[in-house]
Amino acid sequence: MRLTNLVLLTLLAIPAAAAERPEIAGTWQLDLSRSNFGSQPPPDSMTLTISQGKKKTLHISQTSTKPHDTRTVETECRTDGNFHPVDGPISGSVRCKWDGNTLISEKELSDGHSKLEIRLTISPDGSTATEQLHVTDTTGAGDSILVWKRM
């Protein structure tokens, strides 16, 4: 195959790959009955809100409610596959990229010992998302599976 044909085929494939990404933006409610928090106690409820920003940036906000406590964690990630710095109470760097209908996120905390890997897979009909979390730190490792329903 000639180089010009190969370049043309590559350029034509880019819009097709982008079109295959599922719609992730919106508000998601945790399905507690289908989720597994591993050794951690489950919250009373959780909400995940995702919005699409400019330049392949996702803004992600997660609110957890437990008796007498509500916490919100917000972050942004660029889905370009590169690590980018994250400031705030949980600083470090984060890398996000798409693999088909799965958003893969890797976060390395500034302490150099803690890592969080998240795989958020959107169902074919877009109504549910399954989040697989793997945390590694100085005390060991842990896994959780969270199942979200689109609101």
MIZA-293869 format. One record per atom (N, C-alpha, C, O): residue number from 1; residue in one letter; x, y, z; atom name. Coordinates in steps of 0.2 Angstrom, whole numbers. Layout:
BEGIN
[pt NUM,"A",[X,Y,Z],"CA"];
...
***
This chain:
BEGIN
[pt 1,"M",[4,-6,0],"N"];
[pt 1,"M",[0,0,0],"CA"];
[pt 1,"M",[4,6,0],"C"];
[pt 1,"M",[9,6,4],"O"];
[pt 2,"R",[3,11,-4],"N"];
[pt 2,"R",[7,17,-5],"CA"];
[pt 2,"R",[6,21,2],"C"];
[pt 2,"R",[1,21,5],"O"];
[pt 3,"L",[11,25,4],"N"];
[pt 3,"L",[11,29,10],"CA"];
[pt 3,"L",[5,34,9],"C"];
[pt 3,"L",[2,35,15],"O"];
[pt 4,"T",[3,37,4],"N"];
[pt 4,"T",[-2,42,3],"CA"];
[pt 4,"T",[-9,39,5],"C"];
[pt 4,"T",[-13,41,8],"O"];
[pt 5,"N",[-10,32,3],"N"];
[pt 5,"N",[-16,29,4],"CA"];
[pt 5,"N",[-16,27,12],"C"];
[pt 5,"N",[-22,27,15],"O"];
[pt 6,"L",[-11,25,15],"N"];
[pt 6,"L",[-10,24,22],"CA"];
[pt 6,"L",[-12,30,26],"C"];
[pt 6,"L",[-16,29,31],"O"];
[pt 7,"V",[-9,36,24],"N"];
[pt 7,"V",[-11,42,28],"CA"];
[pt 7,"V",[-18,43,27],"C"];
[pt 7,"V",[-21,45,32],"O"];
[pt 8,"L",[-21,43,21],"N"];
[pt 8,"L",[-28,44,20],"CA"];
[pt 8,"L",[-33,40,24],"C"];
[pt 8,"L",[-37,42,27],"O"];
[pt 9,"L",[-31,33,24],"N"];
[pt 9,"L",[-35,28,28],"CA"];
[pt 9,"L",[-35,30,36],"C"];
[pt 9,"L",[-40,30,39],"O"];
[pt 10,"T",[-29,32,38],"N"];
[pt 10,"T",[-28,34,45],"CA"];
[pt 10,"T",[-32,40,46],"C"];
[pt 10,"T",[-35,40,52],"O"];
[pt 11,"L",[-32,45,42],"N"];
[pt 11,"L",[-36,51,43],"CA"];
[pt 11,"L",[-43,50,43],"C"];
[pt 11,"L",[-47,53,47],"O"];
[pt 12,"L",[-46,45,39],"N"];
[pt 12,"L",[-53,44,39],"CA"];
[pt 12,"L",[-55,40,45],"C"];
[pt 12,"L",[-61,40,47],"O"];
[pt 13,"A",[-50,36,48],"N"];
[pt 13,"A",[-52,32,54],"CA"];
[pt 13,"A",[-53,36,60],"C"];
[pt 13,"A",[-56,34,65],"O"];
[pt 14,"I",[-50,42,60],"N"];
[pt 14,"I",[-50,46,66],"CA"];
[pt 14,"I",[-57,48,68],"C"];
[pt 14,"I",[-59,47,74],"O"];
[pt 15,"P",[-61,51,63],"N"];
[pt 15,"P",[-68,53,65],"CA"];
[pt 15,"P",[-72,47,67],"C"];
[pt 15,"P",[-77,47,71],"O"];
[pt 16,"A",[-71,41,64],"N"];
[pt 16,"A",[-75,35,66],"CA"];
[pt 16,"A",[-73,33,73],"C"];
[pt 16,"A",[-78,31,76],"O"];
[pt 17,"A",[-67,33,75],"N"];
[pt 17,"A",[-65,31,82],"CA"];
[pt 17,"A",[-68,36,87],"C"];
[pt 17,"A",[-71,34,92],"O"];
[pt 18,"A",[-68,43,85],"N"];
[pt 18,"A",[-71,48,90],"CA"];
[pt 18,"A",[-79,46,90],"C"];
[pt 18,"A",[-82,47,96],"O"];
[pt 19,"A",[-82,44,85],"N"];
[pt 19,"A",[-89,43,85],"CA"];
[pt 19,"A",[-91,37,89],"C"];
[pt 19,"A",[-97,37,92],"O"];
[pt 20,"E",[-86,33,90],"N"];
[pt 20,"E",[-88,27,94],"CA"];
[pt 20,"E",[-88,28,102],"C"];
[pt 20,"E",[-90,24,105],"O"];
[pt 21,"R",[-85,34,104],"N"];
[pt 21,"R",[-85,35,111],"CA"];
[pt 21,"R",[-92,36,113],"C"];
[pt 21,"R",[-96,40,110],"O"];
[pt 22,"P",[-94,33,119],"N"];
[pt 22,"P",[-101,34,121],"CA"];
[pt 22,"P",[-102,41,125],"C"];
[pt 22,"P",[-97,44,126],"O"];
[pt 23,"E",[-108,42,125],"N"];
[pt 23,"E",[-110,49,129],"CA"];
[pt 23,"E",[-109,48,136],"C"];
[pt 23,"E",[-113,43,139],"O"];
[pt 24,"I",[-104,51,139],"N"];
[pt 24,"I",[-103,50,146],"CA"];
[pt 24,"I",[-106,56,150],"C"];
[pt 24,"I",[-107,55,156],"O"];
[pt 25,"A",[-107,62,147],"N"];
[pt 25,"A",[-109,68,151],"CA"];
[pt 25,"A",[-116,66,154],"C"];
[pt 25,"A",[-120,63,151],"O"];
[pt 26,"G",[-117,69,160],"N"];
[pt 26,"G",[-123,68,163],"CA"];
[pt 26,"G",[-122,67,171],"C"];
[pt 26,"G",[-117,67,173],"O"];
[pt 27,"T",[-128,66,174],"N"];
[pt 27,"T",[-128,64,181],"CA"];
[pt 27,"T",[-130,57,182],"C"];
[pt 27,"T",[-134,54,179],"O"];
[pt 28,"W",[-126,53,186],"N"];
[pt 28,"W",[-126,46,187],"CA"];
[pt 28,"W",[-128,45,195],"C"];
[pt 28,"W",[-125,48,199],"O"];
[pt 29,"Q",[-132,41,196],"N"];
[pt 29,"Q",[-134,39,203],"CA"];
[pt 29,"Q",[-131,32,205],"C"];
[pt 29,"Q",[-132,27,201],"O"];
[pt 30,"L",[-128,31,210],"N"];
[pt 30,"L",[-125,24,212],"CA"];
[pt 30,"L",[-130,19,214],"C"];
[pt 30,"L",[-135,21,217],"O"];
[pt 31,"D",[-130,13,211],"N"];
[pt 31,"D",[-134,8,212],"CA"];
[pt 31,"D",[-131,4,218],"C"];
[pt 31,"D",[-126,-1,216],"O"];
[pt 32,"L",[-132,5,224],"N"];
[pt 32,"L",[-129,2,230],"CA"];
[pt 32,"L",[-130,-6,230],"C"];
[pt 32,"L",[-125,-9,232],"O"];
[pt 33,"S",[-136,-8,228],"N"];
[pt 33,"S",[-137,-15,228],"CA"];
[pt 33,"S",[-132,-19,223],"C"];
[pt 33,"S",[-131,-25,224],"O"];
[pt 34,"R",[-130,-16,218],"N"];
[pt 34,"R",[-125,-19,213],"CA"];
[pt 34,"R",[-118,-17,214],"C"];
[pt 34,"R",[-114,-20,210],"O"];
[pt 35,"S",[-116,-13,218],"N"];
[pt 35,"S",[-110,-11,219],"CA"];
[pt 35,"S",[-106,-15,225],"C"];
[pt 35,"S",[-109,-17,229],"O"];
[pt 36,"N",[-99,-15,225],"N"];
[pt 36,"N",[-95,-19,229],"CA"];
[pt 36,"N",[-90,-14,231],"C"];
[pt 36,"N",[-85,-12,227],"O"];
[pt 37,"F",[-90,-12,238],"N"];
[pt 37,"F",[-84,-8,240],"CA"];
[pt 37,"F",[-78,-11,243],"C"];
[pt 37,"F",[-74,-8,247],"O"];
[pt 38,"G",[-78,-18,243],"N"];
[pt 38,"G",[-72,-21,245],"CA"];
[pt 38,"G",[-72,-21,253],"C"];
[pt 38,"G",[-77,-22,256],"O"];
[pt 39,"S",[-67,-19,256],"N"];
[pt 39,"S",[-66,-18,263],"CA"];
[pt 39,"S",[-69,-12,266],"C"];
[pt 39,"S",[-69,-11,272],"O"];
[pt 40,"Q",[-71,-7,262],"N"];
[pt 40,"Q",[-73,-1,264],"CA"];
[pt 40,"Q",[-81,-1,265],"C"];
[pt 40,"Q",[-84,-4,261],"O"];
[pt 41,"P",[-83,3,270],"N"];
[pt 41,"P",[-91,3,271],"CA"];
[pt 41,"P",[-94,7,266],"C"];
[pt 41,"P",[-91,12,263],"O"];
[pt 42,"P",[-100,5,263],"N"];
[pt 42,"P",[-103,9,258],"CA"];
[pt 42,"P",[-106,15,260],"C"];
[pt 42,"P",[-108,16,266],"O"];
[pt 43,"P",[-107,20,256],"N"];
[pt 43,"P",[-110,26,258],"CA"];
[pt 43,"P",[-118,25,258],"C"];
[pt 43,"P",[-120,20,256],"O"];
[pt 44,"D",[-121,30,260],"N"];
[pt 44,"D",[-129,30,260],"CA"];
[pt 44,"D",[-131,31,253],"C"];
[pt 44,"D",[-136,28,250],"O"];
[pt 45,"S",[-127,36,249],"N"];
[pt 45,"S",[-129,37,242],"CA"];
[pt 45,"S",[-123,41,239],"C"];
[pt 45,"S",[-118,43,243],"O"];
[pt 46,"M",[-122,40,233],"N"];
[pt 46,"M",[-117,44,229],"CA"];
[pt 46,"M",[-120,46,222],"C"];
[pt 46,"M",[-124,43,219],"O"];
[pt 47,"T",[-117,52,220],"N"];
[pt 47,"T",[-119,55,214],"CA"];
[pt 47,"T",[-113,56,210],"C"];
[pt 47,"T",[-108,59,213],"O"];
[pt 48,"L",[-113,55,203],"N"];
[pt 48,"L",[-107,57,199],"CA"];
[pt 48,"L",[-110,61,194],"C"];
[pt 48,"L",[-115,59,190],"O"];
[pt 49,"T",[-107,67,193],"N"];
[pt 49,"T",[-109,72,188],"CA"];
[pt 49,"T",[-103,73,183],"C"];
[pt 49,"T",[-97,75,185],"O"];
[pt 50,"I",[-104,72,177],"N"];
[pt 50,"I",[-98,73,172],"CA"];
[pt 50,"I",[-100,77,166],"C"];
[pt 50,"I",[-106,77,164],"O"];
[pt 51,"S",[-96,82,165],"N"];
[pt 51,"S",[-98,87,159],"CA"];
[pt 51,"S",[-91,87,155],"C"];
[pt 51,"S",[-86,87,157],"O"];
[pt 52,"Q",[-93,89,148],"N"];
[pt 52,"Q",[-88,89,143],"CA"];
[pt 52,"Q",[-85,96,143],"C"];
[pt 52,"Q",[-89,101,142],"O"];
[pt 53,"G",[-79,97,144],"N"];
[pt 53,"G",[-76,104,143],"CA"];
[pt 53,"G",[-73,105,136],"C"];
[pt 53,"G",[-74,101,131],"O"];
[pt 54,"K",[-68,110,136],"N"];
[pt 54,"K",[-65,111,129],"CA"];
[pt 54,"K",[-58,106,129],"C"];
[pt 54,"K",[-56,104,134],"O"];
[pt 55,"K",[-56,105,123],"N"];
[pt 55,"K",[-50,102,122],"CA"];
[pt 55,"K",[-49,95,125],"C"];
[pt 55,"K",[-45,93,129],"O"];
[pt 56,"K",[-54,91,124],"N"];
[pt 56,"K",[-55,84,127],"CA"];
[pt 56,"K",[-54,84,134],"C"];
[pt 56,"K",[-52,79,137],"O"];
[pt 57,"T",[-57,89,138],"N"];
[pt 57,"T",[-57,89,145],"CA"];
[pt 57,"T",[-64,87,148],"C"];
[pt 57,"T",[-69,89,146],"O"];
[pt 58,"L",[-64,83,153],"N"];
[pt 58,"L",[-70,81,157],"CA"];
[pt 58,"L",[-69,83,164],"C"];
[pt 58,"L",[-64,83,167],"O"];
[pt 59,"H",[-75,86,166],"N"];
[pt 59,"H",[-75,89,173],"CA"];
[pt 59,"H",[-79,84,176],"C"];
[pt 59,"H",[-85,82,174],"O"];
[pt 60,"I",[-77,81,182],"N"];
[pt 60,"I",[-80,75,185],"CA"];
[pt 60,"I",[-81,77,193],"C"];
[pt 60,"I",[-76,80,196],"O"];
[pt 61,"S",[-87,77,195],"N"];
[pt 61,"S",[-89,78,202],"CA"];
[pt 61,"S",[-92,73,205],"C"];
[pt 61,"S",[-97,70,203],"O"];
[pt 62,"Q",[-90,70,211],"N"];
[pt 62,"Q",[-93,64,214],"CA"];
[pt 62,"Q",[-95,67,221],"C"];
[pt 62,"Q",[-90,69,225],"O"];
[pt 63,"T",[-101,66,223],"N"];
[pt 63,"T",[-103,67,230],"CA"];
[pt 63,"T",[-105,61,234],"C"];
[pt 63,"T",[-110,57,231],"O"];
[pt 64,"S",[-103,60,239],"N"];
[pt 64,"S",[-104,54,244],"CA"];
[pt 64,"S",[-108,57,250],"C"];
[pt 64,"S",[-106,62,253],"O"];
[pt 65,"T",[-113,53,252],"N"];
[pt 65,"T",[-117,55,258],"CA"];
[pt 65,"T",[-117,49,263],"C"];
[pt 65,"T",[-118,43,261],"O"];
[pt 66,"K",[-114,50,269],"N"];
[pt 66,"K",[-115,45,274],"CA"];
[pt 66,"K",[-118,49,280],"C"];
[pt 66,"K",[-119,55,280],"O"];
[pt 67,"P",[-120,45,285],"N"];
[pt 67,"P",[-124,49,291],"CA"];
[pt 67,"P",[-119,55,294],"C"];
[pt 67,"P",[-113,53,295],"O"];
[pt 68,"H",[-122,60,294],"N"];
[pt 68,"H",[-118,66,297],"CA"];
[pt 68,"H",[-112,68,293],"C"];
[pt 68,"H",[-108,72,295],"O"];
[pt 69,"D",[-112,66,286],"N"];
[pt 69,"D",[-106,68,282],"CA"];
[pt 69,"D",[-108,68,275],"C"];
[pt 69,"D",[-110,63,272],"O"];
[pt 70,"T",[-106,74,271],"N"];
[pt 70,"T",[-107,74,264],"CA"];
[pt 70,"T",[-100,77,261],"C"];
[pt 70,"T",[-98,82,263],"O"];
[pt 71,"R",[-97,73,256],"N"];
[pt 71,"R",[-91,75,253],"CA"];
[pt 71,"R",[-92,75,246],"C"];
[pt 71,"R",[-95,71,243],"O"];
[pt 72,"T",[-88,80,243],"N"];
[pt 72,"T",[-88,81,236],"CA"];
[pt 72,"T",[-81,81,234],"C"];
[pt 72,"T",[-77,85,236],"O"];
[pt 73,"V",[-79,77,229],"N"];
[pt 73,"V",[-72,77,226],"CA"];
[pt 73,"V",[-73,79,218],"C"];
[pt 73,"V",[-77,76,215],"O"];
[pt 74,"E",[-69,84,216],"N"];
[pt 74,"E",[-70,86,209],"CA"];
[pt 74,"E",[-63,86,206],"C"];
[pt 74,"E",[-58,87,209],"O"];
[pt 75,"T",[-63,84,200],"N"];
[pt 75,"T",[-57,84,196],"CA"];
[pt 75,"T",[-58,85,189],"C"];
[pt 75,"T",[-64,84,186],"O"];
[pt 76,"E",[-53,86,185],"N"];
[pt 76,"E",[-53,87,178],"CA"];
[pt 76,"E",[-48,82,175],"C"];
[pt 76,"E",[-43,82,178],"O"];
[pt 77,"C",[-50,79,169],"N"];
[pt 77,"C",[-45,75,166],"CA"];
[pt 77,"C",[-45,77,158],"C"];
[pt 77,"C",[-51,77,155],"O"];
[pt 78,"R",[-40,77,155],"N"];
[pt 78,"R",[-39,78,148],"CA"];
[pt 78,"R",[-39,71,145],"C"];
[pt 78,"R",[-34,67,147],"O"];
[pt 79,"T",[-43,69,140],"N"];
[pt 79,"T",[-43,62,137],"CA"];
[pt 79,"T",[-38,61,132],"C"];
[pt 79,"T",[-39,58,127],"O"];
[pt 80,"D",[-32,64,133],"N"];
[pt 80,"D",[-27,64,127],"CA"];
[pt 80,"D",[-22,59,129],"C"];
[pt 80,"D",[-17,58,125],"O"];
[pt 81,"G",[-22,55,134],"N"];
[pt 81,"G",[-18,49,136],"CA"];
[pt 81,"G",[-11,52,139],"C"];
[pt 81,"G",[-7,47,140],"O"];
[pt 82,"N",[-10,58,141],"N"];
[pt 82,"N",[-4,61,144],"CA"];
[pt 82,"N",[-6,62,151],"C"];
[pt 82,"N",[-11,64,153],"O"];
[pt 83,"F",[-1,62,155],"N"];
[pt 83,"F",[-1,64,162],"CA"];
[pt 83,"F",[-1,71,163],"C"];
[pt 83,"F",[2,75,159],"O"];
[pt 84,"H",[-6,74,167],"N"];
[pt 84,"H",[-7,81,168],"CA"];
[pt 84,"H",[-7,82,176],"C"];
[pt 84,"H",[-10,78,179],"O"];
[pt 85,"P",[-4,88,178],"N"];
[pt 85,"P",[-4,89,185],"CA"];
[pt 85,"P",[-11,90,188],"C"];
[pt 85,"P",[-15,93,185],"O"];
[pt 86,"V",[-12,89,194],"N"];
[pt 86,"V",[-18,90,198],"CA"];
[pt 86,"V",[-17,93,204],"C"];
[pt 86,"V",[-13,91,208],"O"];
[pt 87,"D",[-20,99,205],"N"];
[pt 87,"D",[-19,103,212],"CA"];
[pt 87,"D",[-25,102,216],"C"];
[pt 87,"D",[-30,99,214],"O"];
[pt 88,"G",[-24,104,222],"N"];
[pt 88,"G",[-29,103,227],"CA"];
[pt 88,"G",[-28,99,233],"C"];
[pt 88,"G",[-22,97,234],"O"];
[pt 89,"P",[-33,97,237],"N"];
[pt 89,"P",[-31,93,243],"CA"];
[pt 89,"P",[-28,86,241],"C"];
[pt 89,"P",[-25,83,245],"O"];
[pt 90,"I",[-30,83,235],"N"];
[pt 90,"I",[-27,77,233],"CA"];
[pt 90,"I",[-23,78,227],"C"];
[pt 90,"I",[-25,77,221],"O"];
[pt 91,"S",[-17,81,228],"N"];
[pt 91,"S",[-13,83,222],"CA"];
[pt 91,"S",[-9,77,219],"C"];
[pt 91,"S",[-8,72,223],"O"];
[pt 92,"G",[-6,78,213],"N"];
[pt 92,"G",[-3,73,210],"CA"];
[pt 92,"G",[-3,74,202],"C"];
[pt 92,"G",[-3,79,200],"O"];
[pt 93,"S",[-4,68,198],"N"];
[pt 93,"S",[-5,69,191],"CA"];
[pt 93,"S",[-10,64,189],"C"];
[pt 93,"S",[-11,58,192],"O"];
[pt 94,"V",[-13,65,184],"N"];
[pt 94,"V",[-19,61,181],"CA"];
[pt 94,"V",[-18,60,174],"C"];
[pt 94,"V",[-16,65,170],"O"];
[pt 95,"R",[-19,54,171],"N"];
[pt 95,"R",[-20,52,164],"CA"];
[pt 95,"R",[-26,49,162],"C"];
[pt 95,"R",[-28,44,166],"O"];
[pt 96,"C",[-30,52,157],"N"];
[pt 96,"C",[-36,49,155],"CA"];
[pt 96,"C",[-36,47,148],"C"];
[pt 96,"C",[-33,51,144],"O"];
[pt 97,"K",[-39,42,146],"N"];
[pt 97,"K",[-39,40,139],"CA"];
[pt 97,"K",[-45,35,138],"C"];
[pt 97,"K",[-47,32,142],"O"];
[pt 98,"W",[-47,35,132],"N"];
[pt 98,"W",[-53,31,130],"CA"];
[pt 98,"W",[-50,24,127],"C"];
[pt 98,"W",[-45,25,123],"O"];
[pt 99,"D",[-53,19,128],"N"];
[pt 99,"D",[-52,12,125],"CA"];
[pt 99,"D",[-59,10,124],"C"];
[pt 99,"D",[-62,6,128],"O"];
[pt 100,"G",[-61,11,118],"N"];
[pt 100,"G",[-68,9,116],"CA"];
[pt 100,"G",[-73,13,120],"C"];
[pt 100,"G",[-73,19,120],"O"];
[pt 101,"N",[-77,9,123],"N"];
[pt 101,"N",[-82,12,127],"CA"];
[pt 101,"N",[-80,13,135],"C"];
[pt 101,"N",[-84,14,139],"O"];
[pt 102,"T",[-74,12,136],"N"];
[pt 102,"T",[-71,13,143],"CA"];
[pt 102,"T",[-66,19,143],"C"];
[pt 102,"T",[-62,20,140],"O"];
[pt 103,"L",[-68,23,149],"N"];
[pt 103,"L",[-63,28,150],"CA"];
[pt 103,"L",[-58,26,156],"C"];
[pt 103,"L",[-60,24,161],"O"];
[pt 104,"I",[-52,26,154],"N"];
[pt 104,"I",[-47,23,159],"CA"];
[pt 104,"I",[-43,30,162],"C"];
[pt 104,"I",[-41,34,158],"O"];
[pt 105,"S",[-43,30,168],"N"];
[pt 105,"S",[-40,35,172],"CA"];
[pt 105,"S",[-35,32,177],"C"];
[pt 105,"S",[-36,27,180],"O"];
[pt 106,"E",[-29,35,177],"N"];
[pt 106,"E",[-24,33,181],"CA"];
[pt 106,"E",[-22,40,185],"C"];
[pt 106,"E",[-20,45,182],"O"];
[pt 107,"K",[-22,39,192],"N"];
[pt 107,"K",[-20,45,196],"CA"];
[pt 107,"K",[-14,43,200],"C"];
[pt 107,"K",[-14,38,204],"O"];
[pt 108,"E",[-9,47,200],"N"];
[pt 108,"E",[-3,46,205],"CA"];
[pt 108,"E",[-3,51,209],"C"];
[pt 108,"E",[-2,57,207],"O"];
[pt 109,"L",[-3,50,216],"N"];
[pt 109,"L",[-3,55,221],"CA"];
[pt 109,"L",[4,58,222],"C"];
[pt 109,"L",[9,54,221],"O"];
[pt 110,"S",[5,64,224],"N"];
[pt 110,"S",[11,67,225],"CA"];
[pt 110,"S",[16,64,230],"C"];
[pt 110,"S",[22,65,230],"O"];
[pt 111,"D",[13,60,234],"N"];
[pt 111,"D",[17,56,239],"CA"];
[pt 111,"D",[22,51,236],"C"];
[pt 111,"D",[26,48,240],"O"];
[pt 112,"G",[20,49,230],"N"];
[pt 112,"G",[25,44,226],"CA"];
[pt 112,"G",[23,37,228],"C"];
[pt 112,"G",[26,33,225],"O"];
[pt 113,"H",[18,36,233],"N"];
[pt 113,"H",[17,29,235],"CA"];
[pt 113,"H",[10,27,233],"C"];
[pt 113,"H",[8,21,233],"O"];
[pt 114,"S",[6,32,231],"N"];
[pt 114,"S",[-2,30,231],"CA"];
[pt 114,"S",[-4,31,223],"C"];
[pt 114,"S",[-2,36,220],"O"];
[pt 115,"K",[-7,26,221],"N"];
[pt 115,"K",[-10,26,214],"CA"];
[pt 115,"K",[-17,24,214],"C"];
[pt 115,"K",[-19,19,218],"O"];
[pt 116,"L",[-21,26,209],"N"];
[pt 116,"L",[-28,25,209],"CA"];
[pt 116,"L",[-29,23,201],"C"];
[pt 116,"L",[-28,28,197],"O"];
[pt 117,"E",[-31,17,199],"N"];
[pt 117,"E",[-33,16,193],"CA"];
[pt 117,"E",[-41,15,192],"C"];
[pt 117,"E",[-44,11,196],"O"];
[pt 118,"I",[-44,18,187],"N"];
[pt 118,"I",[-51,18,187],"CA"];
[pt 118,"I",[-53,16,179],"C"];
[pt 118,"I",[-50,19,175],"O"];
[pt 119,"R",[-57,11,179],"N"];
[pt 119,"R",[-60,10,172],"CA"];
[pt 119,"R",[-67,11,172],"C"];
[pt 119,"R",[-71,7,176],"O"];
[pt 120,"L",[-70,16,169],"N"];
[pt 120,"L",[-77,17,169],"CA"];
[pt 120,"L",[-80,15,162],"C"];
[pt 120,"L",[-78,18,157],"O"];
[pt 121,"T",[-84,10,162],"N"];
[pt 121,"T",[-86,7,156],"CA"];
[pt 121,"T",[-94,8,155],"C"];
[pt 121,"T",[-98,7,160],"O"];
[pt 122,"I",[-96,11,149],"N"];
[pt 122,"I",[-103,13,148],"CA"];
[pt 122,"I",[-106,8,144],"C"];
[pt 122,"I",[-103,5,140],"O"];
[pt 123,"S",[-112,6,147],"N"];
[pt 123,"S",[-116,0,143],"CA"];
[pt 123,"S",[-118,2,136],"C"];
[pt 123,"S",[-118,8,135],"O"];
[pt 124,"P",[-119,-3,132],"N"];
[pt 124,"P",[-121,-1,125],"CA"];
[pt 124,"P",[-127,4,124],"C"];
[pt 124,"P",[-127,8,120],"O"];
[pt 125,"D",[-132,3,129],"N"];
[pt 125,"D",[-137,8,128],"CA"];
[pt 125,"D",[-136,14,132],"C"];
[pt 125,"D",[-141,18,132],"O"];
[pt 126,"G",[-131,15,135],"N"];
[pt 126,"G",[-129,21,139],"CA"];
[pt 126,"G",[-133,23,145],"C"];
[pt 126,"G",[-132,28,148],"O"];
[pt 127,"S",[-136,18,148],"N"];
[pt 127,"S",[-140,19,154],"CA"];
[pt 127,"S",[-137,17,160],"C"];
[pt 127,"S",[-138,19,166],"O"];
[pt 128,"T",[-131,13,160],"N"];
[pt 128,"T",[-127,11,166],"CA"];
[pt 128,"T",[-120,12,164],"C"];
[pt 128,"T",[-118,12,158],"O"];
[pt 129,"A",[-116,13,170],"N"];
[pt 129,"A",[-109,13,169],"CA"];
[pt 129,"A",[-106,9,175],"C"];
[pt 129,"A",[-108,10,180],"O"];
[pt 130,"T",[-101,5,173],"N"];
[pt 130,"T",[-98,1,178],"CA"];
[pt 130,"T",[-91,4,179],"C"];
[pt 130,"T",[-87,4,175],"O"];
[pt 131,"E",[-89,5,186],"N"];
[pt 131,"E",[-83,8,188],"CA"];
[pt 131,"E",[-79,3,192],"C"];
[pt 131,"E",[-81,1,197],"O"];
[pt 132,"Q",[-73,1,189],"N"];
[pt 132,"Q",[-69,-3,192],"CA"];
[pt 132,"Q",[-63,1,195],"C"];
[pt 132,"Q",[-59,4,191],"O"];
[pt 133,"L",[-62,1,202],"N"];
[pt 133,"L",[-57,5,205],"CA"];
[pt 133,"L",[-51,0,208],"C"];
[pt 133,"L",[-53,-5,211],"O"];
[pt 134,"H",[-45,2,207],"N"];
[pt 134,"H",[-40,-2,210],"CA"];
[pt 134,"H",[-35,3,213],"C"];
[pt 134,"H",[-32,8,210],"O"];
[pt 135,"V",[-34,3,220],"N"];
[pt 135,"V",[-30,8,224],"CA"];
[pt 135,"V",[-24,4,226],"C"];
[pt 135,"V",[-25,-1,229],"O"];
[pt 136,"T",[-18,7,226],"N"];
[pt 136,"T",[-12,5,228],"CA"];
[pt 136,"T",[-9,10,233],"C"];
[pt 136,"T",[-8,16,230],"O"];
[pt 137,"D",[-7,8,239],"N"];
[pt 137,"D",[-4,13,243],"CA"];
[pt 137,"D",[1,9,248],"C"];
[pt 137,"D",[2,3,247],"O"];
[pt 138,"T",[4,13,253],"N"];
[pt 138,"T",[9,10,257],"CA"];
[pt 138,"T",[6,4,261],"C"];
[pt 138,"T",[10,0,264],"O"];
[pt 139,"T",[-1,4,262],"N"];
[pt 139,"T",[-4,-1,266],"CA"];
[pt 139,"T",[-6,-7,262],"C"];
[pt 139,"T",[-9,-12,265],"O"];
[pt 140,"G",[-5,-7,256],"N"];
[pt 140,"G",[-7,-13,252],"CA"];
[pt 140,"G",[-12,-10,246],"C"];
[pt 140,"G",[-10,-5,243],"O"];
[pt 141,"A",[-16,-15,244],"N"];
[pt 141,"A",[-20,-13,238],"CA"];
[pt 141,"A",[-28,-15,239],"C"];
[pt 141,"A",[-29,-19,244],"O"];
[pt 142,"G",[-32,-12,236],"N"];
[pt 142,"G",[-39,-13,236],"CA"];
[pt 142,"G",[-43,-12,230],"C"];
[pt 142,"G",[-41,-8,226],"O"];
[pt 143,"D",[-49,-16,229],"N"];
[pt 143,"D",[-53,-15,223],"CA"];
[pt 143,"D",[-60,-14,225],"C"];
[pt 143,"D",[-62,-16,230],"O"];
[pt 144,"S",[-63,-10,221],"N"];
[pt 144,"S",[-70,-9,222],"CA"];
[pt 144,"S",[-74,-9,215],"C"];
[pt 144,"S",[-70,-8,210],"O"];
[pt 145,"I",[-80,-11,215],"N"];
[pt 145,"I",[-84,-10,209],"CA"];
[pt 145,"I",[-90,-6,210],"C"];
[pt 145,"I",[-94,-8,214],"O"];
[pt 146,"L",[-91,-1,207],"N"];
[pt 146,"L",[-97,4,207],"CA"];
[pt 146,"L",[-101,3,201],"C"];
[pt 146,"L",[-98,4,196],"O"];
[pt 147,"V",[-108,3,202],"N"];
[pt 147,"V",[-112,2,196],"CA"];
[pt 147,"V",[-117,9,197],"C"];
[pt 147,"V",[-120,10,202],"O"];
[pt 148,"W",[-117,12,191],"N"];
[pt 148,"W",[-120,19,191],"CA"];
[pt 148,"W",[-126,18,186],"C"];
[pt 148,"W",[-125,15,181],"O"];
[pt 149,"K",[-131,22,188],"N"];
[pt 149,"K",[-137,22,183],"CA"];
[pt 149,"K",[-138,30,181],"C"];
[pt 149,"K",[-138,34,185],"O"];
[pt 150,"R",[-139,31,175],"N"];
[pt 150,"R",[-140,37,172],"CA"];
[pt 150,"R",[-146,40,175],"C"];
[pt 150,"R",[-152,37,174],"O"];
[pt 151,"M",[-146,46,177],"N"];
[pt 151,"M",[-152,49,180],"CA"];
[pt 151,"M",[-156,53,174],"C"];
[pt 151,"M",[-161,56,175],"O"];
***
